[in-house]
Amino acid sequence: MPDTAVRPREAGSRPQPRRPRLDSRPAQRARRNLSAYGFLIGAVVCFAFFSWYPIVREVIMSFQKTHLGTTSWAGWANYHRIFADPTFWQAWRNTLEFTVLALILGYAVPFFAAILLNELRHARGYLRVLVYLPVMLPPASALLLFAYFYDPTYGLFNHILSALHLPASQWVQSPGTTVPTVAMISVVIAATWMNMGGATLIYLAALQSIPGELYEAAELDGAGLWSRIWHITIPQTRLILQMLLALQIVATMQMFVEAFILTNGGSGTTTISVVNLIYQYAFALSGASNYNSASALGVVLMLVLATFSGAYLWLSRERG
């Protein structure tokens, strides 16, 4: 008779792992993913309540008129009003001027500051903290500090000019006689100092991911500093440069707090921006609130930024 007794497991042999039974029932799959659905629902509710609802509400208010607590349909009257306002075009001109100047300073300065920090061998950590320190300051505190620096009477910058035997400047109080105005350049300098820390650290992280062999090979071929930056650093960080360019344009087009604190909301029409004009429509224009015109101007700004973002996504999409 064949031996049917169960043989003991040989020494050293491992038991075969039991494969988990796949359960295809939807209820148990949903139970396993309950936490993921919970996070998803929370994110959707937050976006709907804090982002999508205000956008829809703003669009609706831009076509309404409120008088003595009574709301009625106004059609395109609010849009006609803001387009007929001369300050509307001046605000857009100042906003575009601020954006261009901020790109020249605020886009290039952090990149070259990151290159300089990446080349240092000592005290790199302390310098990172020093560069990022302005970002940790509240914007109002940082701008009030610059308001003290820009003061024509006892400001730090005029004391430096006096020590160099140069004429003093009115800085943010300068009249708008040139393009760009001295007041706008002063606002851009303060904004660049406030916000360059975050971009510098992002650039520095991207630079440290570039293989060192590329720079060594370029040095052996006799490439200079600018040649290595142009042919190695910029191509290797192209995606980061493009992303931060888009983010900075969107952020600078919404400039508000800099002009509000440094130039008292725009110093007439010298540095007034589109968002400053929205604030004036809603809270401070002729002593009367006009939320409907402010909503119409907000919709116009949103459409401009949405058009730019869509164009950026279309141009930067992956091509086969």
Secondary structure, DSSP 8 states (H G I E B T S, - for coil): ----S-----TT-------------HHHHHHHTHHHHHHHHHHHHHHIIIIIHHHHHHHHHTTEEEETTEEEE-TTHHHHHHHH-HHHHHHHHHHHHHHHHHIIIIIHHHHHHHHHHHH--SSHHHHHHHHHHHHHS-HHHHHHHHHHHT-TTT-HHHHHHHHTT-----GGG--S-SSS-HHHHHHHHHHHHHHHHHHHHHHHHHHHTS-HHHHHHHHHTT--HHHHIIIIIHHHTHHHHHHHHHHHHHHHTT--HHHHHHSTTTTTTTS--HHHHHHIIIIISTT---HHHHHHHHHHHHHHHHHHHHHHHHHTS---
